[in-house]
Amino acid sequence: MLKLYVGNKNYSSWSMRPWVLLKQAQIPFETVPARFDSFAPGSAFKQVIGKVSPAGRVPVLLDGEFAIWDTLAIAEYVAEKFPDRNLWPADRFKRARARSVCAEMHSGFTALRGACPMNIEASLPEIGALVWRDQPEVRADIERMVGMWSGLLEACGGPMLFGDFSIADAYFAPVCMRLATYHLPVPAGIGAYVERVRALPGVAAWITDALAECDFLDFEEPYRLRR
């Protein structure tokens, strides 16, 4: 059985993507938690992850003894291993577009990532309002996201970005969490998409687990002193 190493579900946006993908696609796998304590070389986290990944980060997918440690690489590997799950769109042009938007998320939207780290358990509308007021780079990231999602939903007819659930929806699930946590303003149609993503069984299961965690990690909490 596949094994997926993940960090704290409340905080680890990178871990969320492949976990949601596997869960939503009903692909059997074992979750191996690698809870954050610190990212110092001698930390418990690094000792666990260092045994399976030279990169020393989560997520890591193990297929037997073979390790894949990048979220896009994991997604591609799973799509190839389970072609019957149709994790990329069947249409060649849509598939290329889906890969493009995932790659853009993989390397971009740095202002949104930095100002609004994923924190599923928290509700921070006041922080979101300040970020929206004071950080034009975040507003630009959201504008790009809204334009991207709106165009895809219109072109493909919804309910997901490419019609049916795909890797792209799993890839943007952490953004949906950020929009909810920080109450960032988006058009009604985009807000409806966010709620549809949050209601997916795979996403809902991740949220439930995140809310059950009791860790409060100060290095993941730039805006709160306690939970």
Sequence and secondary structure as in RCSB ss.txt:
>XXXX:A:sequence
MLKLYVGNKNYSSWSMRPWVLLKQAQIPFETVPARFDSFAPGSAFKQVIGKVSPAGRVPVLLDGEFAIWDTLAIA
EYVAEKFPDRNLWPADRFKRARARSVCAEMHSGFTALRGACPMNIEASLPEIGALVWRDQPEVRADIERMVGMWS
GLLEACGGPMLFGDFSIADAYFAPVCMRLATYHLPVPAGIGAYVERVRALPGVAAWITDALAECDFLDFEEPYRL
RR
>XXXX:A:secstr
 EEEEE  TTT HHHHHHHHHHHHTT  EEEEE   S  STTSHHHHHHHTT TT  S EEEETTEEE SHHHHH
HHHHHH GGG  S SSHHHHHHHHHHHHHHHH  HHHHHHS   TT   HHHHHHHHHH HHHHHHHHHHHHHHH
HHHHHH SSBTTBS  HHHHHHHHHHHHHHHHT    HHHHHHHHHHHHSHHHHHHHHHHHH     GGG SS S
  
